[in-house]
Amino acid sequence: MMKSKIWLSSPHMGGTEAEFVKEAFETNWIAPLGPNVNGFEQDLELFLDHGCHVAALSSGTAGLHLGLILLGVRAGDEVICQSMTFSATANPIAYLGAKPVFVDSEPDTWNMSPALLEEAIKDRLANGVKPKAIIPVHLYGMPAKMAEIVEVARQYEIPVLEDAAEALGSSINGQRCGTFGDIAVLSFNGNKIITTSGGGALVSHNSGVAKDARFLATQARDEAPHYQHSQIGYNYRMSNLCAGVGRGQMQVLAKRIRQRRSVYDLYFTRLNGIEGIKFVQEPAGYFSNRWLTTITIDPAVTGFSREDLRLAFESENIESRPLWKPMHLQPVFNGSLFYGDGTSGKLFDQGLCLPSGSNMSDENMSRIFDVLDQFTGKKG
Ligand SMILES: *Cc1c(COP(=O)(O)O)cnc(C)c1O
């Protein structure tokens, strides 16, 4: 008999989600918008706690698309983007007919290198082009070096669009991810730390920006009794049903972060000290929600590759996944500019995401360790 599947990260309901959704049914507030959307936005504003304004949207990708529009990105413009990320970070640049300029990672957090960012900006300026925006990402929940990135951005007066899709609940010196950029984006896709079954949000310190996002996300209707439009609009708003799930999930977010972090601790305790296996560790003051636990495996030292391990997991019906393949190596972005030193390419070659769900049972964990033990020869 096939063993049950262990997922990389699967939805984990807390219990009260159904009550918010039931209330929406009982009041027939199925769509559009409604009290759950307002309530979910307020919950997020309270959680982020930095004078932020939130617009709940249909996805994180929609948030990135609107964010670029609100930062004034137009066809032909250049946008600097972290190369190592999920394609959803970079695709909205292409939606607008703008050009991505990819920047490599640094080894401490695996996110955008502030030094290579500055090198890219200088080189683009020397070529007579001023990039319109910078998109850093907090991969797997680990915050990017935001103080350094924002400093470079300020120096060259380029706005930052912060992709915090994987980092709700992460922080640097107590300041939450999602509050560093001129605009930030969250995701509540099914595999994220909390989910609305599908959804996202745009975050800004400027209430006008959040208001503009809501306006563009609801077809850009001017104030008039008839349907009048002076701008192109989008259908990007979150539904009242999804927001009901989100309100329930916000009640367990702190718990989900603790659970993800304890999954990380289990892996770390078991694998730490094995030559050739490395974890990405929190620099001083950094706090990761540990959305996914990730390791790198140096096959020259361990004698096995991340692909050997991934296939062994797969044969046991356990999902694991290579790290995000950098965008500068993706066929679809072939020919794009790239400023790098090879860090993200090497991480991709050696890196693996381990099953990290907050709903992982002890039994699942021991199935995973059985596979790991075959490779590391270590018994727990
Ligand atoms: C999930 C994710 C997104 C996109 O969010 P969706 O809600 O799935 O559209 C964007 N960027 C990163 C880094 C992500 O992980």
The ligand as a Tripos MOL2 file, in Angstrom:
@<TRIPOS>MOLECULE
LIG
   15    15     1     0     0
SMALL
NO_CHARGES

@<TRIPOS>ATOM
      1 C1          3.6460   32.8070   -3.3990 C.3       1 LIG1
      2 C2          4.5490   33.8630   -3.8840 C.ar      1 LIG1
      3 C3          4.1010   34.9250   -4.6870 C.ar      1 LIG1
      4 C4          2.7560   34.9600   -5.3250 C.3       1 LIG1
      5 O1          1.6880   34.9050   -4.5020 O.3       1 LIG1
      6 P1          0.2790   34.3100   -5.0560 P.3       1 LIG1
      7 O2         -0.6480   34.6820   -3.9460 O.co2     1 LIG1
      8 O3          0.4530   32.8440   -5.2300 O.co2     1 LIG1
      9 O4         -0.0390   35.0100   -6.3310 O.co2     1 LIG1
     10 C5          4.9910   35.9290   -5.0060 C.ar      1 LIG1
     11 N1          6.2640   35.9120   -4.5880 N.ar      1 LIG1
     12 C6          6.7390   34.9050   -3.8420 C.ar      1 LIG1
     13 C7          8.1590   34.9660   -3.4080 C.3       1 LIG1
     14 C8          5.9130   33.8430   -3.4810 C.ar      1 LIG1
     15 O5          6.4120   32.8330   -2.7700 O.3       1 LIG1
@<TRIPOS>BOND
     1     1     2 1
     2     2     3 ar
     3     2    14 ar
     4     3     4 1
     5     3    10 ar
     6     4     5 1
     7     5     6 1
     8     6     7 2
     9     6     8 1
    10     6     9 1
    11    10    11 ar
    12    11    12 ar
    13    12    13 1
    14    12    14 ar
    15    14    15 1
@<TRIPOS>SUBSTRUCTURE
     1 LIG1         1 GROUP 0 **** ****
